[in-house]
Structures are given as C-alpha cells and as structure tokens.
Amino acid sequence: MSGRILNLHEAILQFGPQKRNGRRVVFTNGCFDLLHPGHIETLEKARSLGDALVVGVNSDRSVRDVKGAGRPILPERERAEILAALECVDGVVIFDEPTPRETIAALLPDILVKGGDWASDAIIGREEVEAAGGKVISIPVVAGFSTTAILEKIRNLDSPGGTDRP
C-alpha cells in the first residue's frame, strides 16, 4: 500500500507526461483530514475520467495554514496511507506548499479535477493544465458530507445538551 505513496520525483517518473504510454492521468487534491463518503464518491468519479488517479494531499503544515489550529486530525502519512488503500487511487503525493500548483505543474495531468465548491477561476493549476492541452473538470460536491460538520458533531458530544450523546 505504501508503494503508492510517492514523493514528487517518483510521481513524475511514474505518471509524468513522458511515462504515460497512452494512459490518461487524472489529478485531484485536498486535505482529506477525515475521509467520508463524499470524498470516496468524488475520488471514484475522478478516477472514472482516466486511466490513473494521482491524489495530492496537503501536508500537516499546509492543512494548518488552510484550516487553522487543531487541524489536521490525522497526520499526513496516515491520511496518505488511507487514500493509497483505495482501489480508485493509483498514487498519492504529499505537498508542503500552500497550494498544489508546483505538483500540478510538474505532473501536468491530462485532467485536473476539483469539487464543484471551487469557482472555475479559483482552481489552482488550471492555467498549467490547460496550457499543456489538458482539461479541468469540476465534480459536484456530494451533499450531506463535510469534515467540518463531522468535527462539530464530535465536539457537541461533549457539550451539555449535545443531542448526540446517549
């Protein structure tokens, strides 16, 4: 399983433009702090768009920068291992930068996928992928699932009057 967790150099050697041999490589990214069914459905849809799915995962430092103190819940290596165990995921790359732009520019996937909650002009890596002849596809967010909502539910378990406590 951990053989699917790659540094950027290894990902380029396996999924870069010169190594595809006709395969269509799809890339998506996120924090994936607490994996939920919405993540799984989005990843499966992304994988269905090509022959290989590479997932960029925010490092712990990057997650803290994006989500704030107290996040991530799971360390980067554990989040990467969980994603790498999914049948639909062919490779996982942890990136430490604030955005995945460097990773996307190095891999130049055929298809870049983001959730529908991202404005088209705000999708990081769009310019690089389209300039290389690739496509950017927005997949609708799966309603009813959110890591933030899960964390709020957990916090409410410990509060007086929390409705989810037995």
C-alpha positions as CSV (number, residue, x, y, z in Angstrom):
1,M,0.0,0.0,0.0
2,S,2.7,2.5,0.9
3,G,4.2,1.8,-2.5
4,R,1.5,4.1,-3.8
5,I,2.7,7.0,-1.6
6,L,5.2,8.8,-3.8
7,N,7.4,11.9,-3.5
8,L,7.1,14.3,-6.4
9,H,10.1,12.9,-8.2
10,E,8.7,9.3,-8.0
11,A,5.3,10.5,-9.2
12,I,6.8,12.2,-12.2
13,L,8.7,9.1,-13.1
14,Q,5.5,7.0,-12.9
15,F,2.8,9.4,-14.1
16,G,4.6,12.3,-15.8
17,P,3.9,13.1,-19.5
18,Q,6.8,11.1,-20.8
19,K,5.8,8.0,-18.8
20,R,2.1,7.7,-19.6
21,N,2.3,5.4,-22.6
22,G,-1.2,6.5,-23.7
23,R,-2.7,6.4,-20.2
24,R,-4.9,9.4,-19.2
25,V,-3.7,10.7,-15.8
26,V,-6.2,12.4,-13.6
27,F,-5.1,14.6,-10.6
28,T,-7.1,15.9,-7.7
29,N,-6.1,17.2,-4.3
30,G,-7.3,18.1,-0.8
31,C,-6.7,17.8,2.9
32,F,-8.7,14.6,3.3
33,D,-8.5,15.0,7.1
34,L,-11.3,12.7,8.0
35,L,-12.3,10.6,5.0
36,H,-16.0,10.4,4.5
37,P,-18.4,9.0,1.8
38,G,-18.4,12.4,-0.1
39,H,-14.6,12.1,-0.6
40,I,-14.9,8.5,-1.8
41,E,-17.6,9.3,-4.3
42,T,-15.6,12.3,-5.6
43,L,-12.4,10.2,-5.9
44,E,-14.2,7.4,-7.7
45,K,-15.8,9.9,-10.2
46,A,-12.4,11.5,-10.7
47,R,-10.8,8.1,-11.4
48,S,-13.5,7.2,-13.9
49,L,-12.3,10.1,-16.1
50,G,-9.0,8.5,-16.9
51,D,-6.7,5.5,-16.5
52,A,-4.8,6.6,-13.4
53,L,-5.7,8.8,-10.4
54,V,-3.0,10.7,-8.5
55,V,-4.1,12.5,-5.4
56,G,-2.2,15.4,-3.9
57,V,-2.5,15.6,-0.1
58,N,-1.8,18.7,1.9
59,S,1.0,18.2,4.4
60,D,0.2,18.8,8.1
61,R,1.7,22.3,7.9
62,S,-0.3,23.1,4.8
63,V,-3.5,21.9,6.4
64,R,-2.9,24.1,9.5
65,D,-2.3,27.1,7.2
66,V,-5.6,26.4,5.3
67,K,-7.8,25.1,8.1
68,G,-6.3,26.7,11.3
69,A,-5.1,25.4,14.6
70,G,-6.3,22.0,15.7
71,R,-6.1,20.6,12.2
72,P,-5.3,18.1,10.8
73,I,-6.9,15.5,13.0
74,L,-4.9,12.7,11.3
75,P,-1.2,13.1,10.4
76,E,-0.2,13.4,6.7
77,R,1.3,9.9,6.5
78,E,-1.9,8.3,7.9
79,R,-4.1,10.4,5.5
80,A,-1.9,9.3,2.6
81,E,-2.0,5.6,3.6
82,I,-5.8,5.7,3.8
83,L,-6.1,7.2,0.4
84,A,-3.4,4.9,-1.1
85,A,-5.5,1.9,0.1
86,L,-8.5,2.9,-2.0
87,E,-8.8,0.9,-5.2
88,C,-9.5,4.0,-7.3
89,V,-6.3,5.7,-6.2
90,D,-3.1,4.9,-8.1
91,G,-0.7,7.3,-6.4
92,V,-0.6,9.8,-3.5
93,V,1.8,12.8,-3.3
94,I,2.1,14.9,-0.1
95,F,2.8,18.5,-0.9
96,D,4.0,21.0,1.6
97,E,3.4,24.2,-0.3
98,P,0.3,26.4,0.3
99,T,-1.2,25.1,-3.0
100,P,-0.6,22.1,-5.2
101,R,0.5,24.4,-8.1
102,E,4.1,23.0,-8.1
103,T,2.9,19.4,-8.1
104,I,0.4,20.0,-10.8
105,A,2.9,21.9,-13.0
106,A,5.4,19.1,-12.6
107,L,2.9,16.2,-13.3
108,L,0.8,18.1,-16.0
109,P,-2.1,15.7,-15.7
110,D,-4.4,15.2,-18.6
111,I,-7.3,16.0,-16.4
112,L,-7.4,18.2,-13.2
113,V,-10.5,17.6,-11.0
114,K,-11.8,19.8,-8.2
115,G,-15.1,19.8,-6.3
116,G,-17.9,22.0,-7.5
117,D,-17.5,24.2,-4.5
118,W,-14.5,25.8,-6.2
119,A,-15.1,28.7,-8.6
120,S,-13.8,27.8,-12.0
121,D,-11.3,30.7,-12.0
122,A,-10.1,29.8,-8.5
123,I,-8.9,26.3,-9.4
124,I,-5.2,26.1,-8.7
125,G,-3.3,24.6,-11.7
126,R,-5.9,25.4,-14.3
127,E,-3.6,27.5,-16.3
128,E,-0.8,25.0,-16.3
129,V,-3.0,22.0,-17.3
130,E,-4.9,23.9,-20.0
131,A,-1.7,25.3,-21.5
132,A,-0.4,21.7,-21.8
133,G,-3.6,20.7,-23.6
134,G,-5.3,19.1,-20.6
135,K,-8.8,19.6,-19.2
136,V,-10.1,20.9,-15.9
137,I,-13.3,19.3,-14.7
138,S,-15.5,20.3,-11.7
139,I,-17.3,17.4,-10.0
140,P,-20.4,18.4,-8.0
141,V,-19.9,18.2,-4.2
142,V,-21.7,15.3,-2.6
143,A,-24.4,16.8,-0.3
144,G,-24.5,16.0,3.3
145,F,-20.8,15.3,4.0
146,S,-18.2,17.6,5.5
147,T,-15.2,17.1,7.7
148,T,-16.1,20.3,9.5
149,A,-19.6,19.0,10.2
150,I,-18.2,15.7,11.5
151,L,-15.9,17.6,13.8
152,E,-18.7,19.8,15.0
153,K,-20.8,16.7,15.8
154,I,-17.9,15.2,17.8
155,R,-17.5,18.5,19.7
156,N,-21.2,18.5,20.5
157,L,-21.0,15.1,22.1
158,D,-19.0,16.6,25.0
159,S,-21.1,19.8,25.4
160,P,-24.1,20.0,27.8
161,G,-27.2,19.5,25.9
162,G,-25.4,17.8,23.0
163,T,-28.1,16.0,21.1
164,D,-25.9,13.1,20.0
165,R,-24.9,11.9,23.5
166,P,-26.6,8.7,24.8
